[in-house]
Amino acid sequence: MQESEKYLQALIKGNNKTILEIYNKFFPKINSFIMRNNGKEDDAKDVFHDALMYLIAKHKEKNLVLASFEGYLFTICKNIWRSTIKNKKEWVMKDGVLPLVEKEDHLANFTLEQKHLEFYQEKFQLLSDNCKEILSNYFNGMSYEDIMTDLAYNSINVVRQRVFKCRAKIVQLIKADTRYKTLA
């Protein structure tokens, strides 16, 4: 059984031993990310728990097939935390007090953002392997020079052209899907 499927099944079935393994293996990275981004350990625990609950609900809704459980979990946690930070900034009043906000509203917003991400990832998978590699490097902040060296291109201009064409291709794939207008 693939690791991702093992973890998803453990969450669904409540397998405490494997759930503890998930916490021990993945929580430290999530905790570190949140602490580096103005959070506290309690925030990290809340985000991690919310992400696991999201995974359970999503897997029950449609049988998830994940290439990387860790990558998907980390992305969900990052999105929840970024959404939390964004909402906190919007909620701050002049005297520095946060008004009470329903957690369900926050999770509803996160769910919508996550659907957008999943739609994008679905279209990203339709790209050529070369485009996936170029865009992954580009969106992860790799410079044109580093991409040129890493992928053995002849010049930076060639890399710029490939990035432009690959970005145009994913935009075309997204806009061609009938679901695009309902998500926009």
C-alpha positions as a printed Julia matrix, in Angstrom:
184×3 Matrix{Float64}:
   0.0    0.0     0.0
   1.31   3.44   -0.91
   2.25   5.66    2.03
  -0.34   8.32    1.13
  -3.14   5.77    1.0
  -1.98   4.25    4.31
  -2.19   7.64    6.01
  -5.56   8.55    4.48
  -7.06   5.21    5.53
  -5.65   5.62    9.05
  -7.33   9.02    9.34
 -10.65   7.68    8.06
 -10.59   4.6    10.31
  -9.14   6.35   13.35
  -6.03   4.16   13.53
  -4.37   5.83   16.53
  -0.94   4.25   15.97
  -0.68   5.55   12.4
  -2.26   8.91   13.3
   0.43   9.31   15.97
   3.0    8.48   13.28
   1.5   11.25   11.1
   1.8   13.74   13.97
   5.36  12.71   14.82
   6.51  12.71   11.22
   4.79  15.82    9.82
   3.84  18.15   12.68
   7.38  19.44   13.35
   7.66  20.85    9.81
   4.23  22.5    10.07
   5.06  23.86   13.52
   8.34  25.28   12.24
   6.61  26.95    9.27
   3.96  28.58   11.46
   6.46  29.7    14.1
   8.57  31.33   11.35
   5.43  33.1    10.12
   4.28  34.87   13.28
   2.44  31.95   14.84
   2.59  30.02   18.07
   2.64  26.3    18.74
  -1.07  26.37   19.6
  -1.73  27.94   16.19
   0.28  25.15   14.56
  -1.73  22.51   16.44
  -5.01  24.1    15.33
  -3.87  24.37   11.71
  -2.55  20.8    11.66
  -5.8   19.47   13.15
  -7.93  21.49   10.7
  -5.83  20.19    7.79
  -6.3   16.58    8.91
 -10.06  17.14    9.24
 -10.06  18.67    5.75
  -8.21  15.63    4.39
 -10.75  13.27    5.97
 -13.69  15.21    4.54
 -12.07  15.52    1.12
 -11.16  11.82    0.98
 -14.72  10.86    1.91
 -16.1   13.26   -0.74
 -13.89  11.95   -3.52
 -11.32   9.24   -3.1
  -8.08  11.22   -3.06
  -5.05   9.83   -4.84
  -2.0   11.72   -3.64
   1.48  11.54   -5.05
   2.83  12.96   -1.79
   0.84  12.95    1.43
   3.42  15.2     3.05
   3.36  17.71    0.2
  -0.43  17.85    0.09
  -0.71  18.15    3.88
   1.92  20.88    3.99
   0.17  22.81    1.2
  -3.16  22.59    3.03
  -1.54  23.77    6.27
   0.22  26.66    4.52
  -3.05  27.72    2.89
  -4.96  27.54    6.17
  -2.28  29.56    7.95
  -2.02  32.17    5.2
  -5.79  32.49    5.19
  -5.76  32.84    8.98
  -3.1   35.56    8.86
  -4.91  37.38    6.04
  -8.19  37.26    7.93
  -6.56  38.42   11.17
  -5.18  41.46    9.36
  -8.65  42.22    7.98
 -10.26  41.75   11.41
  -7.91  43.99   13.38
  -9.68  47.06   14.68
  -7.97  50.37   15.43
  -7.5   49.55   19.11
  -5.83  46.24   18.21
  -8.72  44.04   19.33
  -9.97  41.21   17.17
 -13.73  40.84   16.91
 -15.23  37.38   17.34
 -15.45  35.5    14.06
 -17.06  32.17   13.4
 -14.5   29.48   12.65
 -16.95  27.97   10.15
 -16.73  31.14    8.05
 -12.95  30.91    8.07
 -13.04  27.25    7.04
 -15.6   27.98    4.32
 -13.23  30.58    2.84
 -10.35  28.14    3.1
 -12.39  25.42    1.37
 -13.08  27.77   -1.55
  -9.38  28.68   -1.81
  -8.46  24.99   -1.65
 -10.87  24.21   -4.5
  -9.13  26.87   -6.59
  -5.76  25.31   -5.76
  -6.96  21.81   -6.63
  -8.39  23.09   -9.93
  -5.04  24.69  -10.74
  -3.14  21.52   -9.77
  -5.43  19.44  -11.98
  -4.61  21.66  -14.97
  -0.92  21.76  -14.02
  -0.81  17.95  -14.35
  -1.93  18.28  -17.99
   1.23  20.2   -18.91
   4.26  18.53  -20.45
   6.89  17.29  -18.02
   9.21  20.04  -19.25
   6.62  22.75  -18.52
   5.89  21.27  -15.09
   9.58  21.33  -14.23
  10.15  24.85  -15.55
   7.09  26.3   -13.82
   7.79  24.47  -10.56
  11.28  25.93  -10.5
  10.03  29.38  -11.53
   7.2   29.51   -8.97
   9.54  28.25   -6.24
  11.68  31.33   -6.8
  14.5   29.86   -8.85
  16.22  32.5   -10.98
  16.26  32.31  -14.77
  20.01  31.75  -14.59
  19.6   28.78  -12.24
  16.84  27.3   -14.39
  19.06  27.71  -17.44
  21.9   25.85  -15.72
  19.69  23.22  -14.1
  17.82  22.34  -17.3
  20.76  22.9   -19.67
  19.21  25.66  -21.77
  21.43  27.77  -24.04
  20.4   31.2   -22.8
  18.28  33.11  -20.33
  16.09  34.31  -23.2
  15.19  30.71  -24.04
  14.22  30.14  -20.39
  12.09  33.32  -20.38
  10.33  32.19  -23.55
   9.67  28.71  -22.11
   8.29  30.19  -18.87
   6.05  32.54  -20.87
   4.79  29.73  -23.14
   4.19  27.34  -20.25
   2.33  29.99  -18.25
   0.24  30.8   -21.33
  -0.53  27.09  -21.77
  -1.78  26.63  -18.2
  -3.92  29.79  -18.49
  -5.37  28.4   -21.72
  -6.14  25.04  -20.05
  -7.8   26.77  -17.1
  -9.94  29.11  -19.22
 -10.98  26.29  -21.56
 -12.53  24.32  -18.68
 -16.25  24.98  -18.19
 -15.73  25.07  -14.4
 -13.5   28.15  -14.72
 -16.37  30.64  -14.76
 -17.97  29.11  -11.67
 -14.67  29.28   -9.77
 -13.68  32.79  -10.91
